[in-house]
Amino acid sequence: METGFRKWIIVVTVVLCVLLELIDTSIVNVALTQMMGNLSATQQEVSWVVASYAIANVIIIPMTGFLGEQFGRRNYFFASVVLFTLASMACGQSTNLWELVAFRFIQGIGGGALMATSQAILIDTFPPKQLPLGQALFGMGVIIGPTIGPTLGGFIVDNYDWPWIFYVNVPIGILAAIFTLLFIRDPERIKNAIPRKLREIDWAGIVLLIMGVGSLQYVLEQGESNDWFDDNGIVLFATLSAVGIIGFIWRELTARQPIVDLRVLTKSRNLAVGAFLSFVLGFGLFASVFVFPIFTQRILGFTAAQTGLLLLPGALASGFMMPLIGKALQNGVPQKYMIPVGFVIFFFFTFWMSQKISPTAGEDDFFWPLMVRGVGLGLIFLPITTMSLAGLQGKDAGQAAGLTGMIRQLGGSFGVAIVGTYLERSIDNNRVALLPHISLYDPATVQRLQAYTQNFMSRGFPAAQAQQQAYAALEGVLMKQVSLLSYSSVFTSLGLFFLACLPLILLVKRVKVVGKISMDAH
């Protein structure tokens, strides 16, 4: 346990690192168009800037428990901060797309380690009675990071060039590296641990993890743009993913010293339930952050900075709630009561958003729904985290933190992939459904076309060109209406998914949020 000044310097260090890691999952999204122009890349090629980081994340996160023990957690955390910082500088210096993609992958390896190791450090930093506070501070970074990424990215892209979205990491990374060396210490259990010899390391598990989870992340990131299973590459990687994941599960359940001890899931029913709920949380967190900016920028014409500023108050509200929720848990409020409330509040957010979507919607229309979203996510994250880790000790707690982190990231990837595909298919289906109502035999349609034609002719267009413009304007009205129906449907479906997962709460066993985990977890 740490006390006084040292404790809070450690908190600042690790929360900053969590923010850096998660901001970088979304900050590049608003800069992709600028990157395409500067690096002469197509939209499909530039998507690898996002995919490479995500793939590296999901590969490294479950291995952080082993790597922290093998090299010492302080050393591993310091190396990860340095790697992330150097890779950030290299990303900004990249002169072509594939150089940028390679450095983003390296950045993802360092960043993924920061998130899982930060949680373990906070667990050891706080005494048992203050464990919910430590988890609350970690949760602030997890919830706020992906949300403020578009805000920060939009500001940088509007005022500077895209390399600066990477350069902003450098001074913070340097500061975090210095603080790590000065203030973070390994617990006695890790100091006294004997590193595994090379021949004792679970190399087969590492290879199967990379093949299974890495291939799955590739399928989720690239499936929509490659038309899913109509593409031979997606079929190949989906097959590799299935083989790798099945082989990885078998290997980790039977190996004497597994790289990721999956047997920890059998030791705690709450961890197994919490892992799935972490998937649901990641699904809702990343899917809502993904679909809202697309709607506001493509349909309503908002800038990236405007959209980011809209998301910011709700994220801050969620972060400010974390210590209050931690205090409630510390005072004995059961997690199994808080989680359903959070799920219902998130459903209310999605239902409210589906009603607010209209061609005349403005910034004021979305402020309170997004605040409700922040409250709902705050009530979900911390209870799930404390419920999942409570009662686990030592290596088990570290393995559990890595597993839930990986599953939360995969939930986000599934959310973005499924929502993106659903949105595209829904637009096509809604267009087909509305087309019969637009016919040259329909008097209202003919009247609308004549009005458009006269409008364009009054602006000086020849009759033939004015008529073509009228048809284009009518198509634009149709597609806008189709899009509004589709986005409304996406939010409704997202909320129904959360409600459908509510019965899982019945499987949760009531546990205390404090105990030996905070003393022994790594």
Secondary structure, 3 states (H helix, E strand, C coil): CCCHHHHHHHHHHHHHHHHHHHHHHHHHHHHHHHHHHHHCCCHHHHCHHHHHHHHHHHHHHHHHHHHHHHHCHHHHHHHHHHHHHHHHHHHHHCCCHHHHHHHHHHHHHHHHHHHHHHHHHHHHHCCHHHHHHHHHHHHHHHHHHHHHHHHHHHHHHHHCCCCHHHHCHHHHHHHHHHHHHHHCCCCHHHHCCCCCCHHHCCHHHHHHHHHHHHHHHHHHHHCCCCCHHHCHHHHHHHHHHHHHHHHHHHHHHHCCCCCCCCCHHHHCHHHHHHHHHHHHHHHHHHHHHHHHHHHHHHCCCCCHHHHHHHHHHHHHHHHHHHHHHHHHHHCCCCHHHHHHHHHHHHHHHHHHHHHHCCCCCCHHHHHHHHHHHHHHHHHHHHHHHHHHHCCCCHHHHHHHHHHHHHHHHHHHHHHHHHHHHHHHHHHHHHHHHHHHHCCCCCHHHHHHHHHHHHHHHHCCCCHHHHHHHHHHHHHHHHHHHHHHHHHHHHHHHHHHHHHHCHHHHHHCCCCCCCCCHHHHCC
